[in-house]
């Protein structure tokens, strides 16, 4: 009987943290993507970013379904997003393309990451009104990651412009309706 009560208690605790578990999974795959890129496993890096995006898509849905929305979850989600859609795509393309531009490549990479962090911080302090202000970092990170598939098509300088455009769109003040 004690075992069943313990098991029931554990299952209830896991269920109450299911959204945060998905968010931490998002963060874990973002971190794995960074490590894969630093070790030259670029295809795995891309795969890990897309797995992180999948988990990110569902953590909010699970939180709303189980009524688990919290400030902790919101902050944890932002930290996961900066890793998975800011740092991971930036390191991936830095290692593949922007490293060849020396200090300029570093500056563009850091500017992209800093713009993503600014975008997330602004989102966290704003009131929810059904609209995003600026391009969400998840969208920017997806675009940057998808550009991996254009390496044989686009010249290296394209990626510098891509970083600047995504960065400026993230910090801009235009609004997009949430879907």
N, C-alpha and C positions, 0 to 999 in steps of 0.2 A: 504494500500500500504506500509506503514512504517513497519507494522508487517511482511509482506512478505519479504521485503528487509532485515530486522533484522534476520529473520529465514534463509534466503539464506546465509547471512554473517556467521551466527553461524554454519551452515552445512559445509560451505567451511573451516572454522577454524578447525572444528572437523576432517574433511577429511585430512587436512594438518598435523594433529597431530595423525592420526590413528595408525601409527607404534609405536609412543611413548606411546599411550594409551595401546596398547597390551603389551609393555615392562613394564609399571607400573602395569598392571594386573599380569604379570609374577612375579614381585617383591611382590605384595600383596599376591599372593598364596604362595610364598616362606616364607613370614613372617607368614602367617596363619599356614603353616606347622610347623614352629618352635614352635608357641604357642600351636598347637595341641599336639606336642610331649611332651612339657613341662607339659601339663595337662593330659598326659597318653592316649590320643586319637591317638594311633599309626597308625591305619588303615586310619584315616582321614589325618594324616600327610603324609603318602605315597600317598594318592589320590591327595592331594594338590601339591605335588612335580610333579606328572605326569601332572596335569593341567598346572602348570607353564612351564613344558617342551613343552606342546602343544602350549602355547602362545609364547614361545621363538622360536619355529620352524617357526611361521608365522610372527613375527614382522619384520624380515629381508626381507621376501618375500613381505610384504606390503610396506615396505620402498622402495624397488627397484621398485615395480610396480607403485607407485605414485611418484617416484623420490624424496623421502624424506630422503635420506641418509644424515647424518650430524654428526659432531663431538659430538654434544650433545647426539644424539641417540646412538652413539657408546659407550660413557661413561656411559650413563644410562643403556644400555644393559649389560655392564660389572658389574655394581653395582647390577643389578637384578640377574645376573648369580652367583655372589658370595653368595647372600642370598639363592637363590633357589637350587643351585647345590653344594654349598660349606657348608654354615652354616646349612641349613635345613637337608640334609642327615646326616651330622656329628652329630647334636644334636639328631636326631632320633636314630641313632645307639649308641650314647653315653648313652642316657637314657635307651635303651633296654639292652645293653651288656657291653659297656666299662666302665660304672660307677663302676661296680664290681671290676675293676682293679685299682681303686683309682687314685693316681697321675699319674701313667703310662697311664691309660685310658685317662686322661685329656691331657697329652702331645701328645699322638697319635691323638687325636681329633683336637687339636690346630694346630698340624703339617699339618694335611690334609687341614684345612681351610687356613692356611698360604701358602701352596703350591698352592692352587687354586687361591689365590689372586696374587701370584707371576706370575702364568701362564697367568692370565688375564692382568696384567700390561705389561708383555712382549708382549702379543698379541697387545695391544693398541699402543705400540710404534713401532711395526714392520711394514714393508711395505707389502702390500697385494701381494702375489706372487702365489696364488692358492694352497698353502700348509699350514697346521697347523704345528707349532713346538711344540712337546710334545702333550700329550693327552688332548684334550679340556675338560674343567671343566664340560661341559654338559654331556659328555660321562662318566667321572669319577663319577659324581653325580648320573647318571642313574644306573651305575653298583652298587654303594653303596646302592642306594635305592632298587634295585631289590634283593639285598642280604637279605633284610627284609624277603623275602619269604623262605629263607633257615634257619631261626632261629631254627627250630626243627631238622635240618639236620646237620648243621655245629657247631663245638665246639666254645665256646666264643673266644678262642685265634685266630681263623680264621679271625675274624673281625679286630683284631689288624694288622695282616699281610695284609689284604685287604686295610686298610687305608694306610699303608706304601707303598704298591705296587702302589696304585693309586696316592699317593703323588709323588713318585719318577717318575712315568710316566708323570705326569703333568709338572714337572720341567725339565724333560730330553730334549734333543735336537733332537730326531728323528723327521722325518717329515711324515705327512700324507696328502694325496691329499684331498682337500675340495670336498665335494659332494653337 
